[in-house]
C-alpha cells in the first residue's frame, strides 16, 4: 500500500498497488517425472504402513517394472537416488535381489501405476 500526500489539496489518500502474477501450469517432462517419483514414494509408504513397519526399521524396497522400456522404468532408473532420499531406504530393482527364497519378505503387492496419470 502506498500513501500519497497531495500538496495542492490538503488531504491524504491511499492507493493500493496492484500486481499481476501469471503462472504457467503446463507440465514439462521434469514436473511429470517429479510427480511420478512422489507417487511411487507415497505407495511405498502405504505398503510400509500396511506391513506395520516403523520408519526406523531396516528394510530394502525392491521394485519391478513390466516393460523395461517404459517411461516409468526410465524415471525409476534415472531418479533412483532421489527416490531413496525420499524413502530414506534403499530402492533396488527386483533383478538385484540375491536371496530369492522370500524368507525375509514382509509384503508383496502388484500395483498399477500409469504414467498417463500425469498427462
N, C-alpha and C positions, 0 to 999 in steps of 0.2 A: 504494500500500500504506500502511496506517495502523498505527502501533504504539500499542497500548493498554496502559497500566500500571494494574493494579488495586491500589487501596490496601488493600482488605480481604484480598487474598491476596498473598503475596509471589511473584508470578510475572509473566512477560511473555507476552503473546500477540500474534499477528499476525493481522490481518484484512484481507482484500482487499476493496476497494470495487469493486462491480460496476456497470458502466454498460451500458445498453441503447441501442443506436443503431438507429433504424428509418430505412430509406431507401426512398423511393418511386421505383420504376423505371418508372413509367408515362411513356411518351414523349409529350411535348406537341409542338405544332407547331414550336416553335423548336428542340427537340432533333432532330426529324426533318430540319429544314432544315439544321442543322449537320452531321448525318450525311451528307446528300446533298452538301454543299459539300466535305467531306473526301473523299468517294468520287470526285467529279469531279477534285479536285486529284491524287488518287492515280493515276487513269487517265491524266491528262496527264503526270505524272512517268514513268509506264511507257512512254508513247509517246515521250517525250523520250529516254529510255534506249534504246529500240529504234532511234531515229534516230541514235544515238551523238552526241548533243548534250551539251555541257558545261553545267553550271548557269550559267556566265558568258556563254554565247552569247547574242547579241542576237536574240530571237525575239518574235513575236506569236502568241498562240494564238487561233485562230478556232473558233467553235462554231456549230452549228445544232441546232435542236430541231424535230422533225417537227410537233408540234402547238404552236403559239404560245400556246394557252390552257391547256396542261397545267401540272401542279404543278411539274414540272422547269423549264419556261420561267419560271414565276413566281419560283422560288427563284434561278435564274441571273440574272434581271434585277434582282431586289431585292438580291441579295448579291454583285453583280459586284465591288465594291470589296474585299470580304473574300476572294473567290477570287483576285483579283490580288495581294493581300497575301500569301497563302499561296504562290502560284506565283512571286512576285516578277517577274512578267512581265505585259504587257498581255493581257487576256482579252476579246475582242470578238466580236460577232455576225458570222457569215459575211456577213450582209447589208451590213455596213460595209466589206467588202473592196473596195478601189478598183481594184487591178490584178488582174483575174481571168484572166490568161493562164497562171497556175500556174508561171511560170518560177522562182519562188523557194520553191515548196512543198517542204518536206523530207519530210513524212509526212502521209498522209491515211488515216483509219480511221473506219469507222462502227461505233459501239459501242452495244449495247442498254443502257439504263440505266432501270431501273424504279423508280418511287417506291414501289411496293408492297414492295420490299425492306426498307423502313424501317418497315413496319407491324407 
